[in-house]
C-alpha cells in the first residue's frame, strides 16, 4: 500500500531531479568548456571529451536523483509516519 501512495510522489521527485540535473550539468559544463557538450551521435567528436562529458553528466544525474528521492521519501515518512521503501536490517 505504501508503494501505491508513494508512486506519484516518486514520479514527481524524479521529474524534478531530471530537470535540476540537466540545468546543473549545463552550468558545470559551461565552466569546463565554451562549446556545447559533445553528443554521441555527432561525427568527429573527441572520444576523450565525450567520455568526460558523459561521465560528468551521469554522475550529476545519479547524485540529483538519489538526493531528491531520499528527500521525497523522508518527507513522505514525516507526513505519514511510514518509510516507503526498505527498512534497515535488524542488528543481530
Secondary structure in CASP SS format (residue, H / E / C, confidence):
PFRMAT SS
TARGET T0000
AUTHOR 0000-0000-0000
METHOD secondary structure of the structure
MODEL  1
X C 1.00
X H 1.00
X H 1.00
X H 1.00
X H 1.00
X H 1.00
X H 1.00
X H 1.00
X H 1.00
X H 1.00
X H 1.00
X H 1.00
X H 1.00
X H 1.00
X H 1.00
X H 1.00
X H 1.00
X H 1.00
X H 1.00
X H 1.00
X H 1.00
X H 1.00
X H 1.00
X H 1.00
X H 1.00
X H 1.00
X H 1.00
X H 1.00
X H 1.00
X H 1.00
X H 1.00
X H 1.00
X C 1.00
X C 1.00
X C 1.00
X C 1.00
X C 1.00
X C 1.00
X C 1.00
X C 1.00
X C 1.00
X C 1.00
X C 1.00
X C 1.00
X C 1.00
X C 1.00
X H 1.00
X H 1.00
X H 1.00
X H 1.00
X H 1.00
X H 1.00
X H 1.00
X H 1.00
X H 1.00
X H 1.00
X H 1.00
X H 1.00
X H 1.00
X H 1.00
X H 1.00
X H 1.00
X H 1.00
X H 1.00
X H 1.00
X H 1.00
X H 1.00
X H 1.00
X H 1.00
X H 1.00
X H 1.00
X H 1.00
X H 1.00
X H 1.00
X H 1.00
X H 1.00
X H 1.00
X H 1.00
X H 1.00
X H 1.00
X C 1.00
X C 1.00
X C 1.00
X C 1.00
X C 1.00
X C 1.00
X C 1.00
X C 1.00
X C 1.00
X C 1.00
X C 1.00
X C 1.00
END
